[in-house]
């Protein structure tokens, strides 16, 4: 058994835990989310005079739960969703479990902490084909290099259903125009996958590469596929903000941004009769139960089977 690390403060314990997660091969995005969760907990503890890991007990965890329950987001004043609260508390529990295993803390009553019940909601907002085309059109109305770049981004989102973090990490070598295949390297869960890309999306990306990327290119660009007009690789947050802006300008009231295209792709494929296992691979889901939520949204196939097989429907 390794000796317990010499850790005095919660801040030191958080740093130790995040380094430990990196050593286990967790993805950088996972580490970022964990750091955000635990930093919030550390700040809350500091405001209440709690500085040492050994001081964390059930009472402290319940206090943090109440804080999350009453918290209002600075951007819109809305409370945290129960799922967001669940994520914060899960990260905290995993953190404490690791500290206990490494004998940094001896109290294990955190295992008795009751987690909130998560709500499994269906995607509420699925874009129609007409809405998607309106959003595409808004990007081209700019009539400038950024509009060409953003149209390529939108087309690629819809054609492949990739996550915005995956799109932000794309390199020039990751798209094969001859085979119409996109390679995702170290997607969620550090899994690689290959995806087909529609011809029209390939054409838009090729136009961007020929007409726009050379104008944006700087020494900071490296091999990144999509660039800011200042030359550095586009970040996931910047991509999300741009997509959300086009959605609003197109007059589409459905909330969301990049994930709207992911929902639209999954739902459309299932409605057209695609096997759920192929949709699972397309979305990069490790567990097919995550993909199955879209089967409740994709009603077309259910309606066809219902009309063909249900006695009451057959009598009509």
Buried (B, 14 or more C-beta within 10 A) or exposed (E): EEEEEEBEBBBBBBBBBBEBBEEEEBBEBBBEBBBEBBEBBBEBBEEEEBBBBBBBBBEBBEBBBEBBEEBEEEEEEEEBEBEBBBBBBBBBBBBBBBBBEBEBBEBEEBEEBEEBEEEEEEBEBBBEEEBBEBBBEBBBEBEEBBBBBBBBBBBBBBBBBBBBBBBBBBEEEBBEEEEBBBBBBEBBEEEEBEBEBBEEBBEBBEBBBEEBBEEBEEEEBEEBBBBBEEBBBBEBEBBBEBBBBBBBBBEBEBEBBBBBBBBBBBBBBBBEEBEBEEBBBBBBBEEEEEBBBBBEBBEEBEEEEEEEEEEEEEEE
